[in-house]
Structure formats: C-alpha cells, structure tokens
Amino acid sequence: MTHTHHRLSHLNVLVSGASVAGPALALNLARYGARVTVVERAPALRGGGFAVDFRGHVHREVLTGMGIWDEIHARQTHMGAQSVVDADGTPRVALPAQMMSGDVEIFRGELAQIMYERTEDRVEYVFGDSITALTETPDGIEVTFERGAPRRFDLVVGADGLHSNTRRLVFGDESRYLRFFDHYVAGFPVPNHLGLDRGGLLYSEPGRCVVINNYDGDPDRAGALLVFRSERLTYDRRDTGAQKRILAERFADMGWQTPHVLKALDETDDLYFDAIAQIHVDRLAKGRVVLLGDAGYGATMGGMGTGVAVVGAYVLAGELALAGGDHRTAFTEYESRITGFAKGCQKISGNAGPFFAPPTERRIRSRDRMYRLLSSRLLAGFFKRLTEKAATDIELRDYPA
Ligand SMILES: Cc1cc2nc3c(=O)[nH]c(=O)nc-3n(C[C@H](O)[C@H](O)[C@H](O)COP(=O)(O)OP(=O)(O)OC[C@H]3O[C@@H](n4cnc5c(N)ncnc54)[C@H](O)[C@@H]3O)c2cc1C
C-alpha cells in the first residue's frame, strides 16, 4: 500500500488484540490516516500457531487491496495432501491440499507478523497490557488498563478473540454469546518422528481423532491436533496442567501413534486447548465500541475465521472512511454487510468436530467414503466451489483505495 489518505486523521482508535483481526484493522485504518493503538495481552506478538488458509476471489481482493497478497504467497506453507489412516498407518483416503489448505495457506503467526511489520512505524503497539474498564462520554471513550495510564479514544474495537475481554466488558458475560459444539480441540508441537514432509496423517476412533501435520518441511518438528467429542467440561482456562490431564485421560487407550503424541503432550509448554464453539451476538456495536473477527462472529475452527476477520477489518475500515469517521453510520453499515457473510462461514464450521471425530465406527467409514468421492478428479471442482461459496458470499463496496 503506497498511498495514505487523511480522511480519518481526526480519529483516534484503540484496538484490543494483535493476532489477525487487530493488525488487519490497524493496517486498513492506518491507510486512511487514523491514529491507531493496538493493545495486546501477550508480552510480544505471538508466533507460530495453526496454519490458516484463504480461498476464493473475495479473500484475494481484500488481501490485494491491503497490499499483502504477494507476501502471503512468498511465506505460504506449501502443505501437501493429508491422509486418513488405519490404526496400523495404512492410508485409507487422501484429502487433497486444495480441500484442506485452500488457495494459499500460512501460519497464523506469520500472517500477524506481515501485518505488524507493515504497520509498526505508523501504529502504536502496546504489549503485555489489557483493558480493565471502558466509560463512554459524549465526545469519546475513557479507557483504563491493567498496567498503562488511563487514556481517551474516539473508538474502541474488540479484536481479542473468541473469549473477548472487550465483549465481556461492554456486552456482558460470554455465556450469553458462546455456543458449544460438543467437541474440544487441542494443538501442540510434536517431534517429526514419522518423517513427514509437508503432509499430514489423520486417525479417527469413534468420538476422537489424532492428526499429525508437517506444514513446512521441518525434519524435526510437526504439529499434533487432537479433537474429541465431549459434554461441556469445567476447567480453568489458564491451568495447562488440568488441560493436559483431561487430554491424557480422553486419549489414554487410543491406537496408532497416540502414545508418542501423549508423551509430547506431557513435555510441551506450548499447548492450545479450547472448546469447539461459535460466537453469536445480537449486535456488533454498542456506542463507540465494535467487535471484529472471532470476538464478534468467531468459530473455533473450520469456519475460515481468518478470512472472515480480514474481510471484516477491510469492511469496517472502508465504511469508516466512506462515512468520514462517523461511527454510527459506519458501524451500522459494517454490521449489515458482515453479519450474513460471517454467519454463512460459521454454518460450515459446525461440521468440524464430527468431521474429525465421527461418533461411531459406521460414521467414520461413511465420512471416508464421502471424502474418497469428493476428492476424485471428477468431483474436485464441485468440492472447490462448495467450500468457496461461503468464502465469497459478500459484495464488497468500492472503498477509497
Ligand atoms: C485448531 C485451529 C485451526 C484453525 N484453522 C483455521 C484455518 O485453517 N483457516 C482459518 O481461516 N482459520 C482457522 N482457525 C481460526 C483462526 O485461527 C481464527 O479465526 C483467527 O485467528 C481469528 O483471529 P482474531 O484476531 O479474531 O482472534 P484470535 O486469533 O483469537 O486473536 C485474539 C488476540 O487477542 C488477544 N487477547 C486476548 N485477550 C486479550 C485482552 N484481554 N487484551 C488484549 N488482547 C487480548 C490474544 O492474545 C490474541 O492475540 C483455526 C483455529 C484453530 C483453533
């Protein structure tokens, strides 16, 4: 992006969260000359994470408009096919790369890094802090922080994920907005003891699944993804030990490579663990506060959440620019344009748990049969159109370039 407009230079915006949605909005707003501060609870930009993918012409148009399409390609994973295997490792079905990894796939942390690098000279990033209170006044919003001094902003954007702090402070407890989808997911690094090279293996038993992926050809390291069907569990989200115990118990007698994976689980200090869930709010904006990305319309996985967050950031910034910074007009337009699109993507994410961990042996077999069919060359185009349908179901307005 070479040009900077000054149509939003009077606007002082605070964004909570520096993962995908936050830096994407910062990048789009900085282009219009807004003054942007991003506050992130983590002590530094979080690297690594899962591989996330983009698919279809809308993602491409937005990322091109943001000036990062080429760099995403330069830093993509080049992930190959993944295979469903039997307990003895025999491949049953190959899931082609296009099916699992879209048009282009990149580590979430790499994507965040690209957007951070493009904005760090124009955007103020504050790490290791968090909003504690928001008080709206007629001409702004007073914000207090855990560590920093209180400050005043014109607008506050909650881009702080599925368990958004901003949403809790302004819209109320997350139990009102989070819908649980009967499964949990965990991710952590494992040694690449199978010698995978840009490929993955997926093994399911009724109600649970272990995946080992090697996205980047690293000969030593791979990533494990564990999915299991469950009633709602009560645990402390900050207590990694408790989460490890839950996983060890649920996967204790599972076959294939599971004992190796559980050993790595025991040793890791980099565990992701969460419910498979979606966020459904009645409205995305309240006064001068608006929700973006997973905070407003997230789905843990399988709902193209990264693409939705980036498109959301592009639309929100574009609407603010068109409205000359009038947040009432811009938030109303943003909400009406993004809600249907986000809901369409959430709809397909509801299948993520049962896809990985069908509840019975019979359902595992029928999943495999269906994917064998869909991955055949004859139906590959149909499958591509099917997955792209939700990702492209939005009419982008002509925002100032
Ligand atoms: C296993 C798995 C696989 C996935 N695969 C894909 C995929 O293939 N394709 C895809 O498109 N998407 C995928 N996703 C979803 C994708 O990761 C999210 O949709 C995307 O990261 C949403 O971005 P976000 O910025 O809205 O939220 P998040 O990425 O959750 O970021 C929220 C940020 O806010 C910060 N934060 C939290 N609390 C506070 C606070 N109090 N103050 C300040 N900051 C705070 C967090 O530290 C974090 O940096 C996957 C997710 C999972 C779990």
The ligand as an SDF file (V2000), in Angstrom:
LIG
                    3D

 53 58  0  0  0  0  0  0  0  0999 V2000
   -7.1160  -25.5770   15.6040 C   0  0  0  0  0  0  0  0  0  0  0  0
   -7.4940  -24.3830   14.8100 C   0  0  0  0  0  0  0  0  0  0  0  0
   -7.3590  -24.4070   13.4440 C   0  0  0  0  0  0  0  0  0  0  0  0
   -7.7420  -23.3090   12.6880 C   0  0  0  0  0  0  0  0  0  0  0  0
   -7.6190  -23.3820   11.3470 N   0  0  0  0  0  0  0  0  0  0  0  0
   -8.0260  -22.3520   10.5840 C   0  0  0  0  0  0  0  0  0  0  0  0
   -7.9220  -22.4210    9.1710 C   0  0  0  0  0  0  0  0  0  0  0  0
   -7.4630  -23.4060    8.6010 O   0  0  0  0  0  0  0  0  0  0  0  0
   -8.3630  -21.3680    8.4550 N   0  0  0  0  0  0  0  0  0  0  0  0
   -8.8630  -20.2480    9.0520 C   0  0  0  0  0  0  0  0  0  0  0  0
   -9.2380  -19.3030    8.3570 O   0  0  0  0  0  0  0  0  0  0  0  0
   -8.9640  -20.1380   10.3850 N   0  0  0  0  0  0  0  0  0  0  0  0
   -8.5670  -21.1780   11.1670 C   0  0  0  0  0  0  0  0  0  0  0  0
   -8.6840  -21.0970   12.5180 N   0  0  0  0  0  0  0  0  0  0  0  0
   -9.3430  -19.9210   13.1180 C   0  0  0  0  0  0  0  0  0  0  0  0
   -8.4320  -18.7230   13.2090 C   0  0  0  0  0  0  0  0  0  0  0  0
   -7.2740  -19.0370   13.9520 O   0  0  0  0  0  0  0  0  0  0  0  0
   -9.2000  -17.5690   13.8640 C   0  0  0  0  0  0  0  0  0  0  0  0
  -10.4590  -17.4120   13.2730 O   0  0  0  0  0  0  0  0  0  0  0  0
   -8.4470  -16.2630   13.7020 C   0  0  0  0  0  0  0  0  0  0  0  0
   -7.1980  -16.3550   14.3320 O   0  0  0  0  0  0  0  0  0  0  0  0
   -9.2710  -15.1200   14.3240 C   0  0  0  0  0  0  0  0  0  0  0  0
   -8.4820  -14.0330   14.5410 O   0  0  0  0  0  0  0  0  0  0  0  0
   -8.8020  -12.9630   15.6880 P   0  0  0  0  0  0  0  0  0  0  0  0
   -7.7030  -11.9670   15.5720 O   0  0  0  0  0  0  0  0  0  0  0  0
  -10.2130  -12.5210   15.5780 O   0  0  0  0  0  0  0  0  0  0  0  0
   -8.7260  -13.7570   17.0710 O   0  0  0  0  0  0  0  0  0  0  0  0
   -7.5040  -14.5210   17.7440 P   0  0  0  0  0  0  0  0  0  0  0  0
   -6.6010  -15.0910   16.7160 O   0  0  0  0  0  0  0  0  0  0  0  0
   -8.0740  -15.4220   18.7640 O   0  0  0  0  0  0  0  0  0  0  0  0
   -6.6960  -13.3670   18.4850 O   0  0  0  0  0  0  0  0  0  0  0  0
   -7.1410  -12.6860   19.6050 C   0  0  0  0  0  0  0  0  0  0  0  0
   -5.9700  -11.8870   20.1730 C   0  0  0  0  0  0  0  0  0  0  0  0
   -6.4250  -11.1260   21.2790 O   0  0  0  0  0  0  0  0  0  0  0  0
   -5.5060  -11.2620   22.3380 C   0  0  0  0  0  0  0  0  0  0  0  0
   -6.2010  -11.0280   23.5950 N   0  0  0  0  0  0  0  0  0  0  0  0
   -6.9940  -11.8740   24.2900 C   0  0  0  0  0  0  0  0  0  0  0  0
   -7.4350  -11.2850   25.4040 N   0  0  0  0  0  0  0  0  0  0  0  0
   -6.9310  -10.0350   25.4070 C   0  0  0  0  0  0  0  0  0  0  0  0
   -7.0320   -8.9430   26.3050 C   0  0  0  0  0  0  0  0  0  0  0  0
   -7.7150   -9.0330   27.4490 N   0  0  0  0  0  0  0  0  0  0  0  0
   -6.3920   -7.7940   25.9930 N   0  0  0  0  0  0  0  0  0  0  0  0
   -5.6480   -7.6900   24.8600 C   0  0  0  0  0  0  0  0  0  0  0  0
   -5.5070   -8.7100   23.9870 N   0  0  0  0  0  0  0  0  0  0  0  0
   -6.1420   -9.8600   24.2610 C   0  0  0  0  0  0  0  0  0  0  0  0
   -4.9730  -12.6730   22.2060 C   0  0  0  0  0  0  0  0  0  0  0  0
   -3.7420  -12.8390   22.8850 O   0  0  0  0  0  0  0  0  0  0  0  0
   -4.8350  -12.7690   20.6910 C   0  0  0  0  0  0  0  0  0  0  0  0
   -3.6010  -12.2680   20.2520 O   0  0  0  0  0  0  0  0  0  0  0  0
   -8.2710  -22.1620   13.3160 C   0  0  0  0  0  0  0  0  0  0  0  0
   -8.3660  -22.1220   14.7050 C   0  0  0  0  0  0  0  0  0  0  0  0
   -7.9990  -23.2200   15.4480 C   0  0  0  0  0  0  0  0  0  0  0  0
   -8.1420  -23.1680   16.9250 C   0  0  0  0  0  0  0  0  0  0  0  0
  1  2  1  0
  2  3  1  0
  2 52  2  0
  3  4  2  0
  4  5  1  0
  4 50  1  0
  5  6  2  0
  6  7  1  0
  6 13  1  0
  7  8  2  0
  7  9  1  0
  9 10  1  0
 10 11  2  0
 10 12  1  0
 12 13  2  0
 13 14  1  0
 14 15  1  0
 14 50  1  0
 15 16  1  0
 16 17  1  0
 16 18  1  0
 18 19  1  0
 18 20  1  0
 20 21  1  0
 20 22  1  0
 22 23  1  0
 23 24  1  0
 24 25  2  0
 24 26  1  0
 24 27  1  0
 27 28  1  0
 28 29  2  0
 28 30  1  0
 28 31  1  0
 31 32  1  0
 32 33  1  0
 33 34  1  0
 33 48  1  0
 34 35  1  0
 35 36  1  0
 35 46  1  0
 36 37  1  0
 36 45  1  0
 37 38  2  0
 38 39  1  0
 39 40  1  0
 39 45  2  0
 40 41  1  0
 40 42  2  0
 42 43  1  0
 43 44  2  0
 44 45  1  0
 46 47  1  0
 46 48  1  0
 48 49  1  0
 50 51  2  0
 51 52  1  0
 52 53  1  0
M  END
$$$$
